[in-house]
Amino acid sequence: MRQSWYALIVLCLFLAAQGSVAQERGFGLGVILGEPTGISAKLWTSPVNAFDFGLGWSIGGDRIGNYKGHYDGGSRVHFHMDYLWHAFDAIRSSERFPLYYGIGGRINSGAGYDGSVAVRGVFGIAWLPHETPIDVFFELVPSLELTSTTAFGMDAGIGARYFF
């Protein structure tokens, strides 16, 4: 038990010593709450572009308008991957609030959405505080369901990531 506490203290000291790691490079891992709720990751590929990944679950509610599948009201697993562009100069402030947009794809499984595939458009805003290796974000994500039926849906989430 004592060794677990020592490991936790060492981990906290390591994370605190990271200093002002820039959020617009490297890899970040965190959480997203909303539709879906789960794990969020971001991998920067340039100063303005990044891949965004999510693995989560939904616990009810048919988020696809006029879904013609066999939605059964249960939970489902959600995976998405998007390619993002960031506009760092869109909002003038002493803080960094880049607007971002992108395109990607989503796969759902469970609750009657088994094997459903959709194309996603991503629109969001992030807050990248100075001197802290985190980002906080909010995004709206319209999607076009391609299988097993064609329908329009909307996802939304708020989250935070720590950058290593």
Buried (B, 14 or more C-beta within 10 A) or exposed (E): EEEEEEEEEEEEEEEEEEEEBEBBBBBBBBBBBBBBBBBBBBBBEEEBBBBBBBBBBBEEEBBBEEBEBEBEEEEBBBBBBBBBBBEBEEEEEEEBBBBBBBEBBBBBEBBBBBEBBBEBBBEBBBBBEEEBBBBBBBBBBBBBBBBBEEBEBEBBBEBBBBBE
